[in-house]
Amino acid sequence: MYVTCDLYDAHGEALGVLPTALRHFGGRLRFHGAAVTVKTHEVNTIVRELANQPGEGRVMVVDGGGSDRRALMGDVLAGAAAENGWAGAVIYGAVRDVAELRNLDLGIMALVCTPARCLRKGEGEVGCPIVIGGVRINPGDMIVADEDGVIAAPPGLI
């Protein structure tokens, strides 16, 4: 298992350190996998589609623009993601159903929780470069999360 602090000591500035405001909401505190990137704002159509596809140990990294107004993932989508083999989700935005999320074998990190559900329009983009807290994340980058935070590494670095 990877440890973020050890990886940072070994690779330093070659890694991107995501915002420290991201908190754990899922039942799995340590997770890693290749990034599947999503860019959306208060709409979880793409997140829903991905959660229902084979995750193959990957990590959804969702740039929700930091919005705290509407949850991009709740217990239904997180449950589907866990069942479909996703390692985790890093959401630069909000989640909901916090008590249920803690019981899932899925890593979930997000900024905040809210009871408000997302909008259900068809907008959003998957597989594009995103920037979260000044850190550029490309599809396929390695995402590693643990109790100390989240880092992103270019493919092949770790």
Buried (B, 14 or more C-beta within 10 A) or exposed (E): EBBBEEBBEEBEEEBBBBBEEBEBBBBBEBBBBBBBBBBBBBBBBBBBBBBEBEBEEBBBBBBBEBBBBBBBBBBEBBBBBBBBBBBBBBBBBBBBBBEBBEEBEBBBBBBBBBEEBBBEEEEBEBEEEBEBBEBEBBBBBBBBBBEBBBBBBBEEEB
